[in-house]
Amino acid sequence: MSTYVIGDLQGCFPALQQMLDLIAYDPAQDRIILLGDLVNRGSNSLAVLRWARDNQISAVLGNHDLHLLAVAAGYEKQHKGDTLQQILTAPDKDELLYWLRHLPLAIHTSGYFLVHAGLLPQWTIAQALKLAAEVEKALRSDDHLVYLSDMYGNHPTQWHDDLKGIARLRVITNGMTRLRFCSATGEMDFTAKAGLDSAPAGYYPWFHAPNRQSAGTPIVFGHWSALGLQIESDNIALDTGCLWGGQLSALRLEDRQVFQVECGGMAGIKRWH
């Protein structure tokens, strides 16, 4: 049995099909885990959702997935470039959205921590799992619309243990689904979205923040397409810009082998350690 973690799909279903062929995916033997942002901007979001739901695929939630839930609930408008309408008008929309909001925010498996964006430096792995469960409980409850109605916002910008209510849930959500750069004290910046050299003064990519409490546990994440493929001892970035004509990347956890397919065409399949 092998476990394959696949980076941001964002509705790129043909690339997913290529990847499944490349890794010779056997649903009876192998496990797939998607790193969030299953939907939006690509042209086949509905197909991705249906495939993941029908095949009981594991996945963590990304910011675009949460955006879909907020749009469907009427608390957010679609942005220019969004491709969510096919889901919003699908006959199985309610079933798909129910499945989506029951996904976890993080998964800890085989010694790896999987999350869409990152972790704030104050959080240990054990604490991060408990905090993720708080958001998951809110999303899965009968009162989930309360969470979705006030999910958006950049404040508070950093974590404090005494945060309560929606402010607490928002920081957890932002840290795990939107984070790129933060200060040594965990203050998040949401303005810089390019590569490592775009860090504002006094800020670090979250995985290089000083005294990060989750250091030592390999964290696999997506979200940051400008970063590209990055493999370090305790952090692995897998968003390689499939949506933008880059690659779709997958990591086999058992041996850290990376598999890639070119999203601009059928050629250029790659695999390496």
N, C-alpha and C positions, 0 to 999 in steps of 0.2 A: 504494500500500500504506500502511495506517495501523496503528499499534501502540496498543492500548487497554490501560491498566493499570486493573484493577478492584479495589476495596477488599474488605474482609472479607465473605465470603459466609455463613459459618457455617451451611451447609445451606439457605439461602434460595433454592432453585432457581427458584420462580416469578419472583422479582425478577430473577434472572439472565436468564431468558427475555425479560422485558420489556426489559432492558438491551440484549440482542442485537438485538431489534427496533428499539429507539431508535437505535442506532448503525448500523443496516443492515449488520450484520456479514456479511462475505463471506469464508468460510474460504479461498477461493482467493487472496484479495488481502490480507486483514487478519491481524494477529497479536493474540492475547489473552494477557495476562500477569496472573495472579491473585496478590494480595499476601499470601497465606497465610491461615490459619484458613478453609480450605475447608469444614471440618466442625464439627459440634457446636453444641448448643443449639437450632438450627433443626430443622425437621421433615423436611427432604429431603436430609440429608447423603449418603445413598447415591446419590441421583440426581445430585448435584453431582460426586461422585467418578467415577461412571461416565461422565458427560458429559466431564469433563476428561480422563480416561484415553482414552476412545474417540476423542476428537478431537485427541489429542496436544497439549493445551493447556499452555503454559508456566506455571509457578507457583513461588513460593518457599514454604518451610515456615514455618508459624506455630506458636505454642505449643499450640493446640488440635489441630493435626495431629500434633505430637509426642506429645501426650497420648494420642491414639488409638493410636499405635504402642506406647506403654508399656502401655496397658490391654490391648491385644491380646496382648502378650508376657507378661502376668501380673504385671508389676512395679508396677502402679498400679490402684487401684479406680476405678470410675466415680464422679463427683461428683453431688450432687443437681443436677438440671437437665441432666445430660448426655443426649444423644440418639444414642449410638453403637451401641446394640444392633442396629439394622437393618443396620449394616455388619458387626458381629461375627458375625452369623448368616447373612450373604449367601453364596450358593453360590460367588461369585467373590471372597470375602474375601481369600484369599491373593494373588491377582493384583492386587487393589486396594492392599493394603498394600505389596506389592513395588513397585508404581508410585510410591506415596507416599514411601517411604523413599529413592527414587532422585531425588527432587526436590532442587534446590539450596537453599542457605540464602540466597543472594543472587544477583542478576543485574545485570550492568553492560552496558547497551545504549543506543545512540543518545545517549551522553553522560550518561545517567541511571543512578543506582545505586538498585536496587530491593531492599527488605528489609522484613520484616514489622514490626519494632519500631523499631530504630535502630542507631546506632553509638556506641561509646565515644569520648570526645574524643581519646584517644591514637592512634586508628587512622586511618591514611591510607586512601584508597580501595584502593590496591594491596595494602596489608597486610590490609585487611578481606576482600578476595577470597581471599587465601591462607589466612587463618584460617577462612573459611567452608568452604574446600576440605578442611580438616582434619576438620571435623565431617561433611561429606559423605562423606569416605572411610570414617569410622567407621560411619556409617549404612548404607553400601552393601556393607560387607565381610561375609564369612561369620561374623565375630564381632560383628555389630551388636548382639546381645543384651547383650554386656558394656557397651556404651555406654548402652543403654536402661535397664539395671538400676541405673545410678548417675547418671542424667541429672539427676534432681531435686535441688534444694537451692539455697539463696541464697548459699552460700559456696563459694569466695572472693567477696568483694563487689566486687573491682576487678581490673583487668588488670595483670599483670606479664609481661614478656617471657620470664622464666625459668620460668613455670608449666609443669608437665608433666602428662601423663596425664589422668585424668578431671577434675581440677581445672581444667586448661587448657580442655578441651572444654566444661565446664560454664559457664565465664565467657563463652566465645564464644557458646554457645547462649543464655544469659540475655541477653547484650547485644543479640543480633540478633532474639530472639523475645519478650522480656519487658520490655525497657527502656522507662522513661518519664522518670524523673528520675535525675540523677547529680550528683556534686560536680564541682568544677573538676578534681580529680585522677582522676575517673572512678569514684568509689565509687558503686555502684548502690543505689537505694532501691526496694523492692518493696511498700511499705505504701501509698503515695499513688497513687490511681488515678483521681482526679477531674480537674478542669481545671487550667489553669496556676496558678491561685491556691492550689492545694493543695500546692504544693512545700514540702517540709520546709525548715527554716532551713538555709542554706548549700548548698542543692541547686538545680539548674536543669533545665528541660526539656532533654533531651540535645542538641537541635538549637541551643540557645542557650548551651551550655557554653563558657566562655572558652577561647580558643586551640584550638578543635576542629580537628583536623588534616584532616578531610574537608570543611571549609568550602570553598565555591566550586563544588563538584560538586552538582548538584541531586539530592537524595535523596527518593525517593517511598516512603512507608511507610503502614502501617495500624495495627492493634492498639489505638489510643487513641480509643475511641468518644466519650469525654467531651470530647475536643479538637475533634471535628467537622472539617469541611472547613477546611483551612488551606493557603494558597498564598503562600509566600514565595520569594525569589529562589533559595535553594538547599535548600529543604525543602518538601515537599508532603504533607499528611496526607489520607488518603482513607477512613478508617473513619468513616462517618457514621451508624452505629447502625442498619443495616438490620434486624438481629435484634430490636431494641427498638422497631420501628415507625418508624424514621427513614427514611433514604434509602440506596440503593445508589449509589455514585459511581464514575465511570470518568474517567480522564484520557487524552486523546489526546496522545501524546508530541510529535508533529510540530508542534503549534501550541498546546499546553497548554489546549486547550478541555476543559471539564468537562461531563460528562453525568450526570444524576441521574434516578432513578425513585423514587417514593414506595413504601415497603415496606408501608405500612398499607392500600394499595388501588391501584386502577388509575389514579386521577387524579393530577394534580400532576407530570407529567413536565416536567423542567427542563433547559435547556442554556444555558451562557453561557461567555464567555471569562474 
